[in-house]
Amino acid sequence: MKEIESFSMPTAGDVLVAGPLLLDPNFARSLVFLHEVGDEGALGFILNRPLGKTLGDIVNEPGLPKFLEPLPLYFGGPVQSDQFMLVLFLREPGGHRIHCDLSPDADQISEALDEGTGWLRAYIGYSGWTPGQLETECLQKDWQCTPSDEIMVNQDHIHGLWDLYHRGDLRWQALRRHFPKSWGRN
């Protein structure tokens, strides 16, 4: 008798790695950080979809702080894709795993960026799943789940990450001590 694979639902702080057969153009070859996972569904942001624009390119308001104007803009997902939000990713103490804050204030942003423990991103839209939808997609192998890592929010090194994570090739982690100290600073 064939043993049934055990399945555990992804949790907040995990990253979904799109399976190779996931052809939805919104999610093909994507890495999605999960901010919330619960009884009401899941919410996350695509990590590897820069739009090639800055926040200053799309926000024409005089109240936009100057330091936010050059912030790269990312496609977060197809939900509310007519709105943008600022997301502060933070390294968890004692490791490389990350979590995020969807309503950071100016002091939190400044502290995290100055200390090199956080990364600010601007997103158009977000990724969302209704109750049970994400679990079904994971069972269908549309998604693999992996712990988050600060390298996933480094805007200069995101383009090849899907290939590495999809194959389960995490050998790059052994080279972490050789990474530039400036990684993660915008």
N, C-alpha and C positions, 0 to 999 in steps of 0.2 A: 504494500500500500504506500502510495506517495505521501510524504509528509507535507502538510500545508504550511506555507511560509507564514511566519508571524508578521503582523503589520501593526505599526504604531503610528498614530496620527501625528503629523508634524505639529510643532508647538511654536509659540511666539519666540522669535530670535533665531529660528531655523531659516535655511534658504532652500527654496525649491529649484531643482535643476530640470529644465524641460527635457523630456524624453525625445529621442531622435525622430519619433513618428508623430510628435505633436506639431501639426501643421498650421494651426491657427496663427495667422501672421502677427497677431498681438504678442504671442508667447513663444514662437519658434526660436530655439536656441537661446532662451532667456534664463537668467538667474533672478529669482524673485525673493526678496527679503520679506519674511512674515512678521508684521508688527503685532497683529492680533489673530488669535485662533480661539474660537469658543463656540458655545451653543448657538450663537446668532450668525455664525459664519466665520470668514477669515478676511483679513485686509493686509495688503502688502504693496511693495514697490519693486519694479523691475530695476535691477542694478546695472545692467549692461546695455542700456539704450540711450546714449547721449543723442541729443537732437541737433547738435552743431550750432546752437544758439545760446545766448546768455539771457539771464533774467532781464537785464537792461534792454535787450532787443525787443522784448514783448511787453514789458511794463513801462508805460509812458506816464508815470505819475511823479510829480515833483517830490513827494514824500519818501520815495525809495532811497534808502541810505546808499551812499556812494559805494561802500564796500560790497554791497549786494549786486551792483550792476554787472560786474564781470563773472558772476557765478554761473557755471555751466548749467544748462537746462536739460533734464532727462524726461523721457516718456516713462511714467510710472505704471501705466496700464490704461485700459479702455474705459474705466468708470470715471465719470465726471471729467472727461478729457478737455473740457473747456475752462477748467479752473487749475490754478497752480497752488502749491504749498511748499513751505520750507520744512525740511526734515533734517534734524541733527542726529547723526549716527555717533554713538559713543562706544569706546572700547570698555568692556567690562573689566573691573579691577582684577589684576593678577592673571590676565590671559589675553587672547587675541579675539575672542568672541565679541560680537557687537549687539547693541540694542538701539532703539531710536526713540526720539522725543518729537512729537508732531507739533508741539506748541512751545518751542524754546523762546526764552526772552533774550534780549540783547546781551545781558551779562553772562548767561549760560553759553551762548554762542562764542563770545569773546574769550571766555575762560577755556573752553574746550579747544578752540583753534590755537590759542596762544600756548597751551600746554601740550599740544599735539595728541590729545586723547579723543578728539572728535573731528568729524567731517560734516560739513554742511552741504546739502544738496537741494536744488530746486526741482520740483516735479510738476509735470502736467499730467493730471489724472492719477489714478491708482488702480491696483488690481484687487478685485473682490470676488468672493465666493459666497453663495447662499448656504444655509445649514445643510450639511451632508455632501455638498457638491465637491469640495476639495478632497474629502475622504474617497469618494467615488473615483475621481480622477487619479488619485494616487494608487488605488487598487487596480485601475486599468493601465497602470505604468506610464501614464502621461507625465508624471513627475517622480523624480527621485528626491530624497531629502538629505541635507547635509547640515552640519553645524555652521553657523555664520563665522566669518573670519574678517578681520579688518582689511585684508588685501582686497576684498570684494568691493570696497567703497573707494578704492584708489582710482581716480579718474584716468590716470596715465597707463594703467595696466589691466584694464578690464576686457579688452577686445578678445583675447585668447582664453579667457577663464572658462567659458562654457565648455570648450573642448576638453580642458583638463579635468574639470569636475564631472563632466558626463562620462569620461573614461575611468574616473576614480583615481586619476594620476595625481597624487598629492606629494610627489617627490620634491616639488618646489619648496615645501615647508622646511626642508632641511637647509635650504639656502637663506632662510629668513634673516640670520645674523648678518648677511652681506647686503641686505636691502638698504637703500639710502635712508638716513634718519628723517628726511623731509617727506617721506611717503605719507600720504593722508592729509597733508596741509594744502589747503586751497589757496 
